[in-house]
Amino acid sequence: MIVSIKNILLKRLIKKIKRRTVAVQQGAGQKQLQLLIKDQELLHKRLTEKLKRQEKIIVAFFAVHAPVWKLDHVYQLMKADERFDPIIVVIPYVVFGEKQLHEDMNLAYHMFVSKGYRVVKSLNEETGEWMDIRQAINPDIIFYTNPHELTRPEYYIHHFPDVLSCYVQYSFHITHLHEMQYNQLFHNKIWKAFYETSIHKKFAEKYAANKGNNVTVTGYAGTDVFLKPKDPSNDPWKIKDRRIKRIIWAPHHTIDDDKSFLSYSSFLLYADFFLELAKKYQDQLQFAFKPHPILRPKLSDDKMWGKAKTDAYYERWDTLDNTQLFEADYVDLFLTSDALIHDSASFMVEYLYLDKPILYTLRDKQVTDRFNTFGKMAFAVHQHAENKEDILTFIQNTVFAGQDDSRPERKKFYEAYLLPPNQQTASENIIKELYRFI
């Protein structure tokens, strides 16, 4: 009798949350949002009480792009724990159309298969039907890595009000877009948000409507692999001779001119130049072209380069003797590299775990205005390039001659901000936090 009453009350609470969610989405205002947050917190409490009575907890990881999957160690810890039953669900990134959607999903699916993970695609390609997650998996917990509504609506957090939700962002947050990164409806509805540092928690406390009440500082799970480095499982570089230096060039996707948004990418300034560098130093170094996964579809747009020019450019990187295109999991690429040149966001921090030279190519002198305070600190321990000559100097003096003047400051930043709390990895901290409630 008591159990049935609890179930009735739980169902009523879920219905109320659904109504409030729709109202907030339609612009109901802060009062309704605060009521929704309170109801959501109550629901989370009820759901955790329910899970405490369960012997096995089904955890679904929603994965979009292969290169931005950052939860290997969380998955592995759960797989080794009898309490959890983890499964990865590859969901679509719908922004760039059907063809790109299928390519992205297949790339992600095959990456997980190669790792031996339990994985399913949300699309049945034989029938064209999309998976009903509740019917097929019925998860108790869902891990999200992207707060933006870039997939099909049935995979949004609002579709799973009765499922506990966790969030580990797909990248280190270094941008100035605080409302977008900390105060969407998603951020205020999530059960557990696992953030990188105390600085990021303070951002949530300042900008989120729920004042960051759902945030736990764990460190960044995506860099756990660099905290306890092991020998790379493979050497992904084309030339195996270690006398040939290895440089990664990782351009961001923000090639647009909207500087009120991000506009970090200097790709269009240096696209031809890096191929010229590869030719210039063909007997001394090799380049791995590691573009952001959505740079290619942006370039392929007819308003930019178009598909033919983009495909030809990418193919050239993959065919020269001392260059290669790299669009997969980049852990081994990072571990076996000598230096990184980039204008990225998350890589600005991730590569600092490796204690290797790193150069940021500035699109313009105002680029730091588009970083948050943490991003500005990470940028400060980089070497910087405002032009081609600066890039050449970095290659000659730092990569070849070993003059790494930024190393002491990088080390200080790493020790002050990048080590996870509790003398554990971020993934271990996440599992520990889950066990506090379930």
FIBA-949250 format. One record per residue (C-alpha): x, y, z; residue in one letter. Coordinates in steps of 0.001 Angstrom, whole numbers, padded with zeros to 6 digits, always signed. Example, Ala and Ser with C-alpha at 12.3 -4.5 7.8 and 13.67 -1.06 7.14 Angstrom:
2
+012300-004500+007800A
+013670-001060+007140S
***
This chain:
438
+000000+000000+000000M
+002747+002441+000992I
+004742+001584-002147V
+001727+002177-004407S
+001044+005551-002784I
+004685+006528-003308K
+004437+005536-006964N
+001279+007603-007416I
+002941+010629-005826L
+006032+010103-007989L
+003938+010016-011158K
+002141+013211-010126R
+005458+014933-009497L
+006752+013860-012907I
+003615+015201-014617K
+004021+018517-012792K
+007661+018731-013900I
+006661+018064-017498K
+004109+020909-017356R
+006568+023308-015780R
+009268+022360-018307T
+006954+023235-021194V
+005981+026490-019487A
+009628+027492-019014V
+010451+026554-022597Q
+007623+028839-023700Q
+009017+031752-021689G
+007127+031509-018405A
+009875+033352-016535G
+012097+032993-013475Q
+009346+032184-010988K
+008306+029097-012917Q
+011947+028148-013441L
+012629+028285-009697Q
+009539+026177-009006L
+010745+023694-011611L
+014179+023546-009980I
+012612+022791-006582K
+010371+020103-008059D
+013340+018633-009917Q
+015404+018444-006715E
+012521+016658-004964L
+012206+014233-007877L
+015913+013486-007787H
+015624+012656-004098K
+012738+010275-004772R
+014564+008592-007648L
+017745+008033-005626T
+015689+006466-002846E
+014249+004106-005428K
+017701+003189-006794L
+019003+002338-003334K
+016659-000638-003376R
+017872-001865-006765Q
+020538-004525-007052E
+021605-003484-010572K
+021669+000029-012032I
+021472+000467-015800I
+023552+003404-017024V
+023259+004730-020576A
+025987+006957-021989F
+024700+009150-024829F
+027581+009594-027308A
+027608+011806-030401V
+031017+012330-032040H
+033814+009794-031635A
+036602+012386-031102P
+034765+014101-028230V
+034002+010946-026241W
+035667+011557-022855K
+034190+008932-020543L
+036344+005864-021166D
+037446+005524-017564H
+033967+006088-016112V
+032614+003376-018393Y
+035462+001016-017521Q
+035007+001528-013773L
+031300+000791-014095M
+031938-002244-016233K
+034160-003641-013481A
+031577-002878-010774D
+028786-005413-010212E
+026399-002648-009174R
+026390-001032-012636F
+025302-002236-016058D
+026692+000367-018513P
+025834+000695-022207I
+026812+003317-024784I
+024121+004674-027092V
+025299+006459-030224V
+022832+009255-030926I
+022741+011539-033992P
+024213+015009-034471Y
+021556+016464-036754V
+022980+019887-037627V
+024672+019032-040936F
+022121+016744-042543G
+021490+013051-043124E
+024710+012071-044886K
+026988+013589-042258Q
+024762+012183-039524L
+025290+008637-040758H
+029036+009100-041182E
+029392+010462-037649D
+027300+007689-036113M
+029171+004934-037934N
+032557+006380-036956L
+031524+006525-033291A
+029921+003090-033315Y
+032960+001373-034823H
+035286+003143-032384M
+033352+001716-029433F
+033198-001722-031028V
+036977-001650-031483S
+037334-000928-027765K
+035187-003939-026910G
+032478-001804-025320Y
+028798-002646-025145R
+027332-000213-027664V
+024199+000272-029747V
+023257+002727-032465K
+020028+004610-031888S
+019202+004204-035584L
+018155+000896-037082N
+019532+001353-040578E
+017516-001543-041989E
+014139-000177-040912T
+015045+003511-040599G
+013490+003551-037135E
+014984+005398-034191W
+015422+003580-030917M
+012922+004027-028122D
+015434+004242-025257I
+012887+003414-022575R
+011632+000337-024347Q
+015027-000947-025494A
+017216-000093-022483I
+015099+001501-019719N
+018087+003219-018052P
+018186+004332-014449D
+020899+006913-015144I
+021817+008727-018360I
+025181+010427-018890F
+025119+013436-021213Y
+028195+015170-022631T
+026537+017993-024565N
+023984+020469-023163P
+022888+021813-026548H
+019839+020612-028463E
+021769+019205-031414L
+020255+015739-031596T
+016757+014365-032095R
+014182+015645-029542P
+013478+012169-028172E
+017018+012094-026783Y
+016827+015441-024947Y
+016912+015468-021174I
+013283+016695-021087H
+012187+013359-022523H
+013527+011487-019479F
+012144+013257-016374P
+012016+009988-014430D
+015668+009097-015135V
+018568+010427-013084L
+020816+012510-015328S
+024551+013187-015133C
+026620+015644-017127Y
+030313+015502-017971V
+031010+018125-020608Q
+032771+017038-023780Y
+035447+019703-023367S
+037188+021927-020859F
+035105+025103-020699H
+037262+028096-021565I
+034741+030317-023394T
+033100+033561-022309H
+029592+032260-023113L
+028588+031745-019493H
+024823+031643-020000E
+025160+029041-022758M
+027617+026919-020784Q
+026037+027106-017329Y
+022451+028355-017433N
+020455+026560-020071Q
+017374+024702-018892L
+019491+021557-019253F
+021989+022729-016611H
+019220+023505-014153N
+017461+020159-014608K
+020466+017846-014453I
+020861+015709-011335W
+024659+015700-011135K
+026983+018005-013041A
+030600+016913-012713F
+032814+019954-013350Y
+036513+020326-013966E
+037710+022763-011286T
+036504+024956-008440S
+036675+027880-010885I
+034053+026211-013085H
+031862+025525-010057K
+032020+029244-009230K
+030836+030014-012770F
+027819+027776-012133A
+027165+029387-008751E
+027203+032810-010385K
+025325+032187-013633Y
+023043+029155-013160A
+019515+029731-011886A
+019994+026859-009431N
+023234+028485-008162K
+025232+025383-009023G
+023505+023266-006378N
+023888+020197-008574N
+027633+020679-009251V
+030397+018489-007872T
+034043+019265-008617V
+035649+016004-009725T
+038321+017040-012190G
+037906+016384-015900Y
+037276+012743-016816A
+038550+013299-020340G
+042115+013753-019126T
+042272+010829-016697D
+044117+008893-019369V
+046942+011428-019115F
+047096+011357-015310L
+048079+007696-015228K
+049800+007365-018581P
+050614+003941-019906K
+052435+002986-023051D
+050278+003936-026040P
+048361+000982-027422S
+049658+001899-030869N
+051857+004413-032636D
+049461+006219-035002P
+052126+008246-036823W
+052933+007506-040439K
+056713+007784-040003I
+057973+005620-037130K
+061508+007050-037060D
+061593+009063-033801R
+064298+011328-035166R
+061535+012877-037263I
+059678+015369-035055K
+055923+015006-034694R
+053664+018077-034635I
+049872+018054-034350I
+047985+020885-036031W
+044487+021089-034538A
+042336+023902-035975P
+038976+024738-034419H
+035708+024824-036343H
+034739+028441-035592T
+035673+029891-038999I
+032742+032332-039043D
+033156+036068-038462D
+030778+036390-035505D
+033208+037571-032837K
+030369+037977-030340S
+030223+034161-030363F
+033624+032412-030510L
+035510+032802-033806S
+038681+031164-032511Y
+039720+029414-035698S
+042625+030706-037744S
+042286+027797-040158F
+041500+029937-043204L
+044618+032023-042534L
+046971+029040-042396Y
+045337+026236-044411A
+047886+026397-047235D
+050776+027464-045015F
+050861+024232-043001F
+051035+022159-046140L
+053919+024376-047255E
+055617+023733-043913L
+055236+019999-044410A
+057021+020294-047735K
+059690+022628-046329K
+060568+020255-043471Y
+059795+016950-045171Q
+063054+015380-043953D
+062806+016753-040410Q
+059214+016562-039200L
+055759+015193-039865Q
+052372+016804-039284F
+049140+015248-038098A
+046141+017313-039197F
+043637+016928-036336K
+040685+019187-037171P
+037637+019685-034977H
+035029+017138-036130P
+032611+019770-037404I
+035198+021820-039319L
+034767+019576-042355R
+030975+019947-042693P
+031315+023707-042201K
+033944+023965-044927L
+031845+021744-047199S
+029015+024253-047188D
+028660+025912-050593D
+028980+029319-048900K
+032475+028333-047741M
+034767+026038-049737W
+032214+023560-050980G
+032449+019783-050757K
+034859+019179-053656A
+037521+021606-052439K
+037159+020422-048838T
+037464+016744-049748D
+040509+017451-051916A
+042183+019394-049094Y
+041566+016658-046511Y
+042740+013994-048953E
+045994+015867-049534R
+046742+015692-045824W
+046211+011977-045910D
+048436+011295-048926T
+051655+013313-048512L
+054657+011340-047244D
+055027+013274-043991N
+051420+014307-043276T
+048303+012499-042156Q
+044657+013205-041479L
+043564+012159-038008F
+039845+012163-037131E
+039636+009393-034529A
+040387+008990-030816D
+043452+011184-030264Y
+044857+009833-026988V
+047694+007856-028576D
+048298+010707-031026L
+048831+013098-028108F
+050980+010679-026135L
+053347+010026-029061T
+053591+013622-030311S
+056317+016221-029764D
+054242+019418-029893A
+050794+020862-030567L
+049879+023898-032662I
+046208+024839-032346H
+043477+027428-031913D
+041124+025068-030144S
+039201+025330-026895A
+039505+022129-024878S
+042918+021238-026333F
+044181+024451-024755M
+043938+022622-021437V
+044045+018920-022319E
+047509+019058-023866Y
+048901+020758-020760L
+048686+017396-018973Y
+051480+016086-021196L
+054227+018592-020347D
+054984+019205-024027K
+055407+022421-026056P
+052165+024038-027161I
+051549+026991-029494L
+048282+028925-029871Y
+047693+030635-033231T
+045737+033846-032709L
+043038+034697-035202R
+043057+038280-033922D
+044415+040192-030946K
+041004+040265-029264Q
+040678+036470-029076V
+041301+036418-025318T
+038183+038562-024859D
+036288+035450-025923R
+037818+033324-023126F
+036619+033068-019545N
+039059+033685-016690T
+040173+030041-016678F
+040738+030139-020430G
+042834+033282-020095K
+045031+031594-017494M
+045515+028539-019710A
+046268+030774-022705F
+048908+032650-020689A
+051063+029521-020281V
+051092+028881-024048H
+053473+030197-026611Q
+051600+032450-029057H
+051698+033022-032795A
+050262+036134-034432E
+051693+035349-037873N
+053585+032808-039977K
+056956+033972-038698E
+055940+033151-035117D
+055007+029627-036174I
+058361+029179-037894L
+060149+030429-034776T
+058268+027902-032626F
+059277+025054-034926I
+062908+026093-035148Q
+063574+027176-031562N
+061224+024996-029531T
+060507+021829-031504V
+063951+021437-033066F
+066254+023246-030607A
+064329+022415-027420G
+064019+025976-026070Q
+060760+025532-024165D
+060636+028743-022106D
+056952+028335-021191S
+057474+025022-019439R
+057886+026339-015850P
+054623+028300-016055E
+052796+025348-017587R
+053943+023169-014702K
+052719+025712-012111K
+049317+025945-013811F
+049017+022165-013983Y
+049776+021696-010306E
+047516+024555-009212A
+044410+023814-011280Y
+044456+020558-013235L
+044969+017821-010649L
+041612+016299-009578P
+040629+016514-005894P
+040888+013721-003319N
+044086+012310-004868Q
+041908+010314-007237Q
+041142+010485-010917T
+038077+012428-012013A
+036367+009170-012984S
+036983+007714-009531E
+035543+010873-007991N
+032441+010532-010185I
+031832+006930-009119I
+032405+007864-005493K
+029834+010670-005750E
+027267+008345-007315L
+027713+005862-004478Y
+026880+008603-001957R
+023318+008599-003266F
+022595+005159-004645I
***
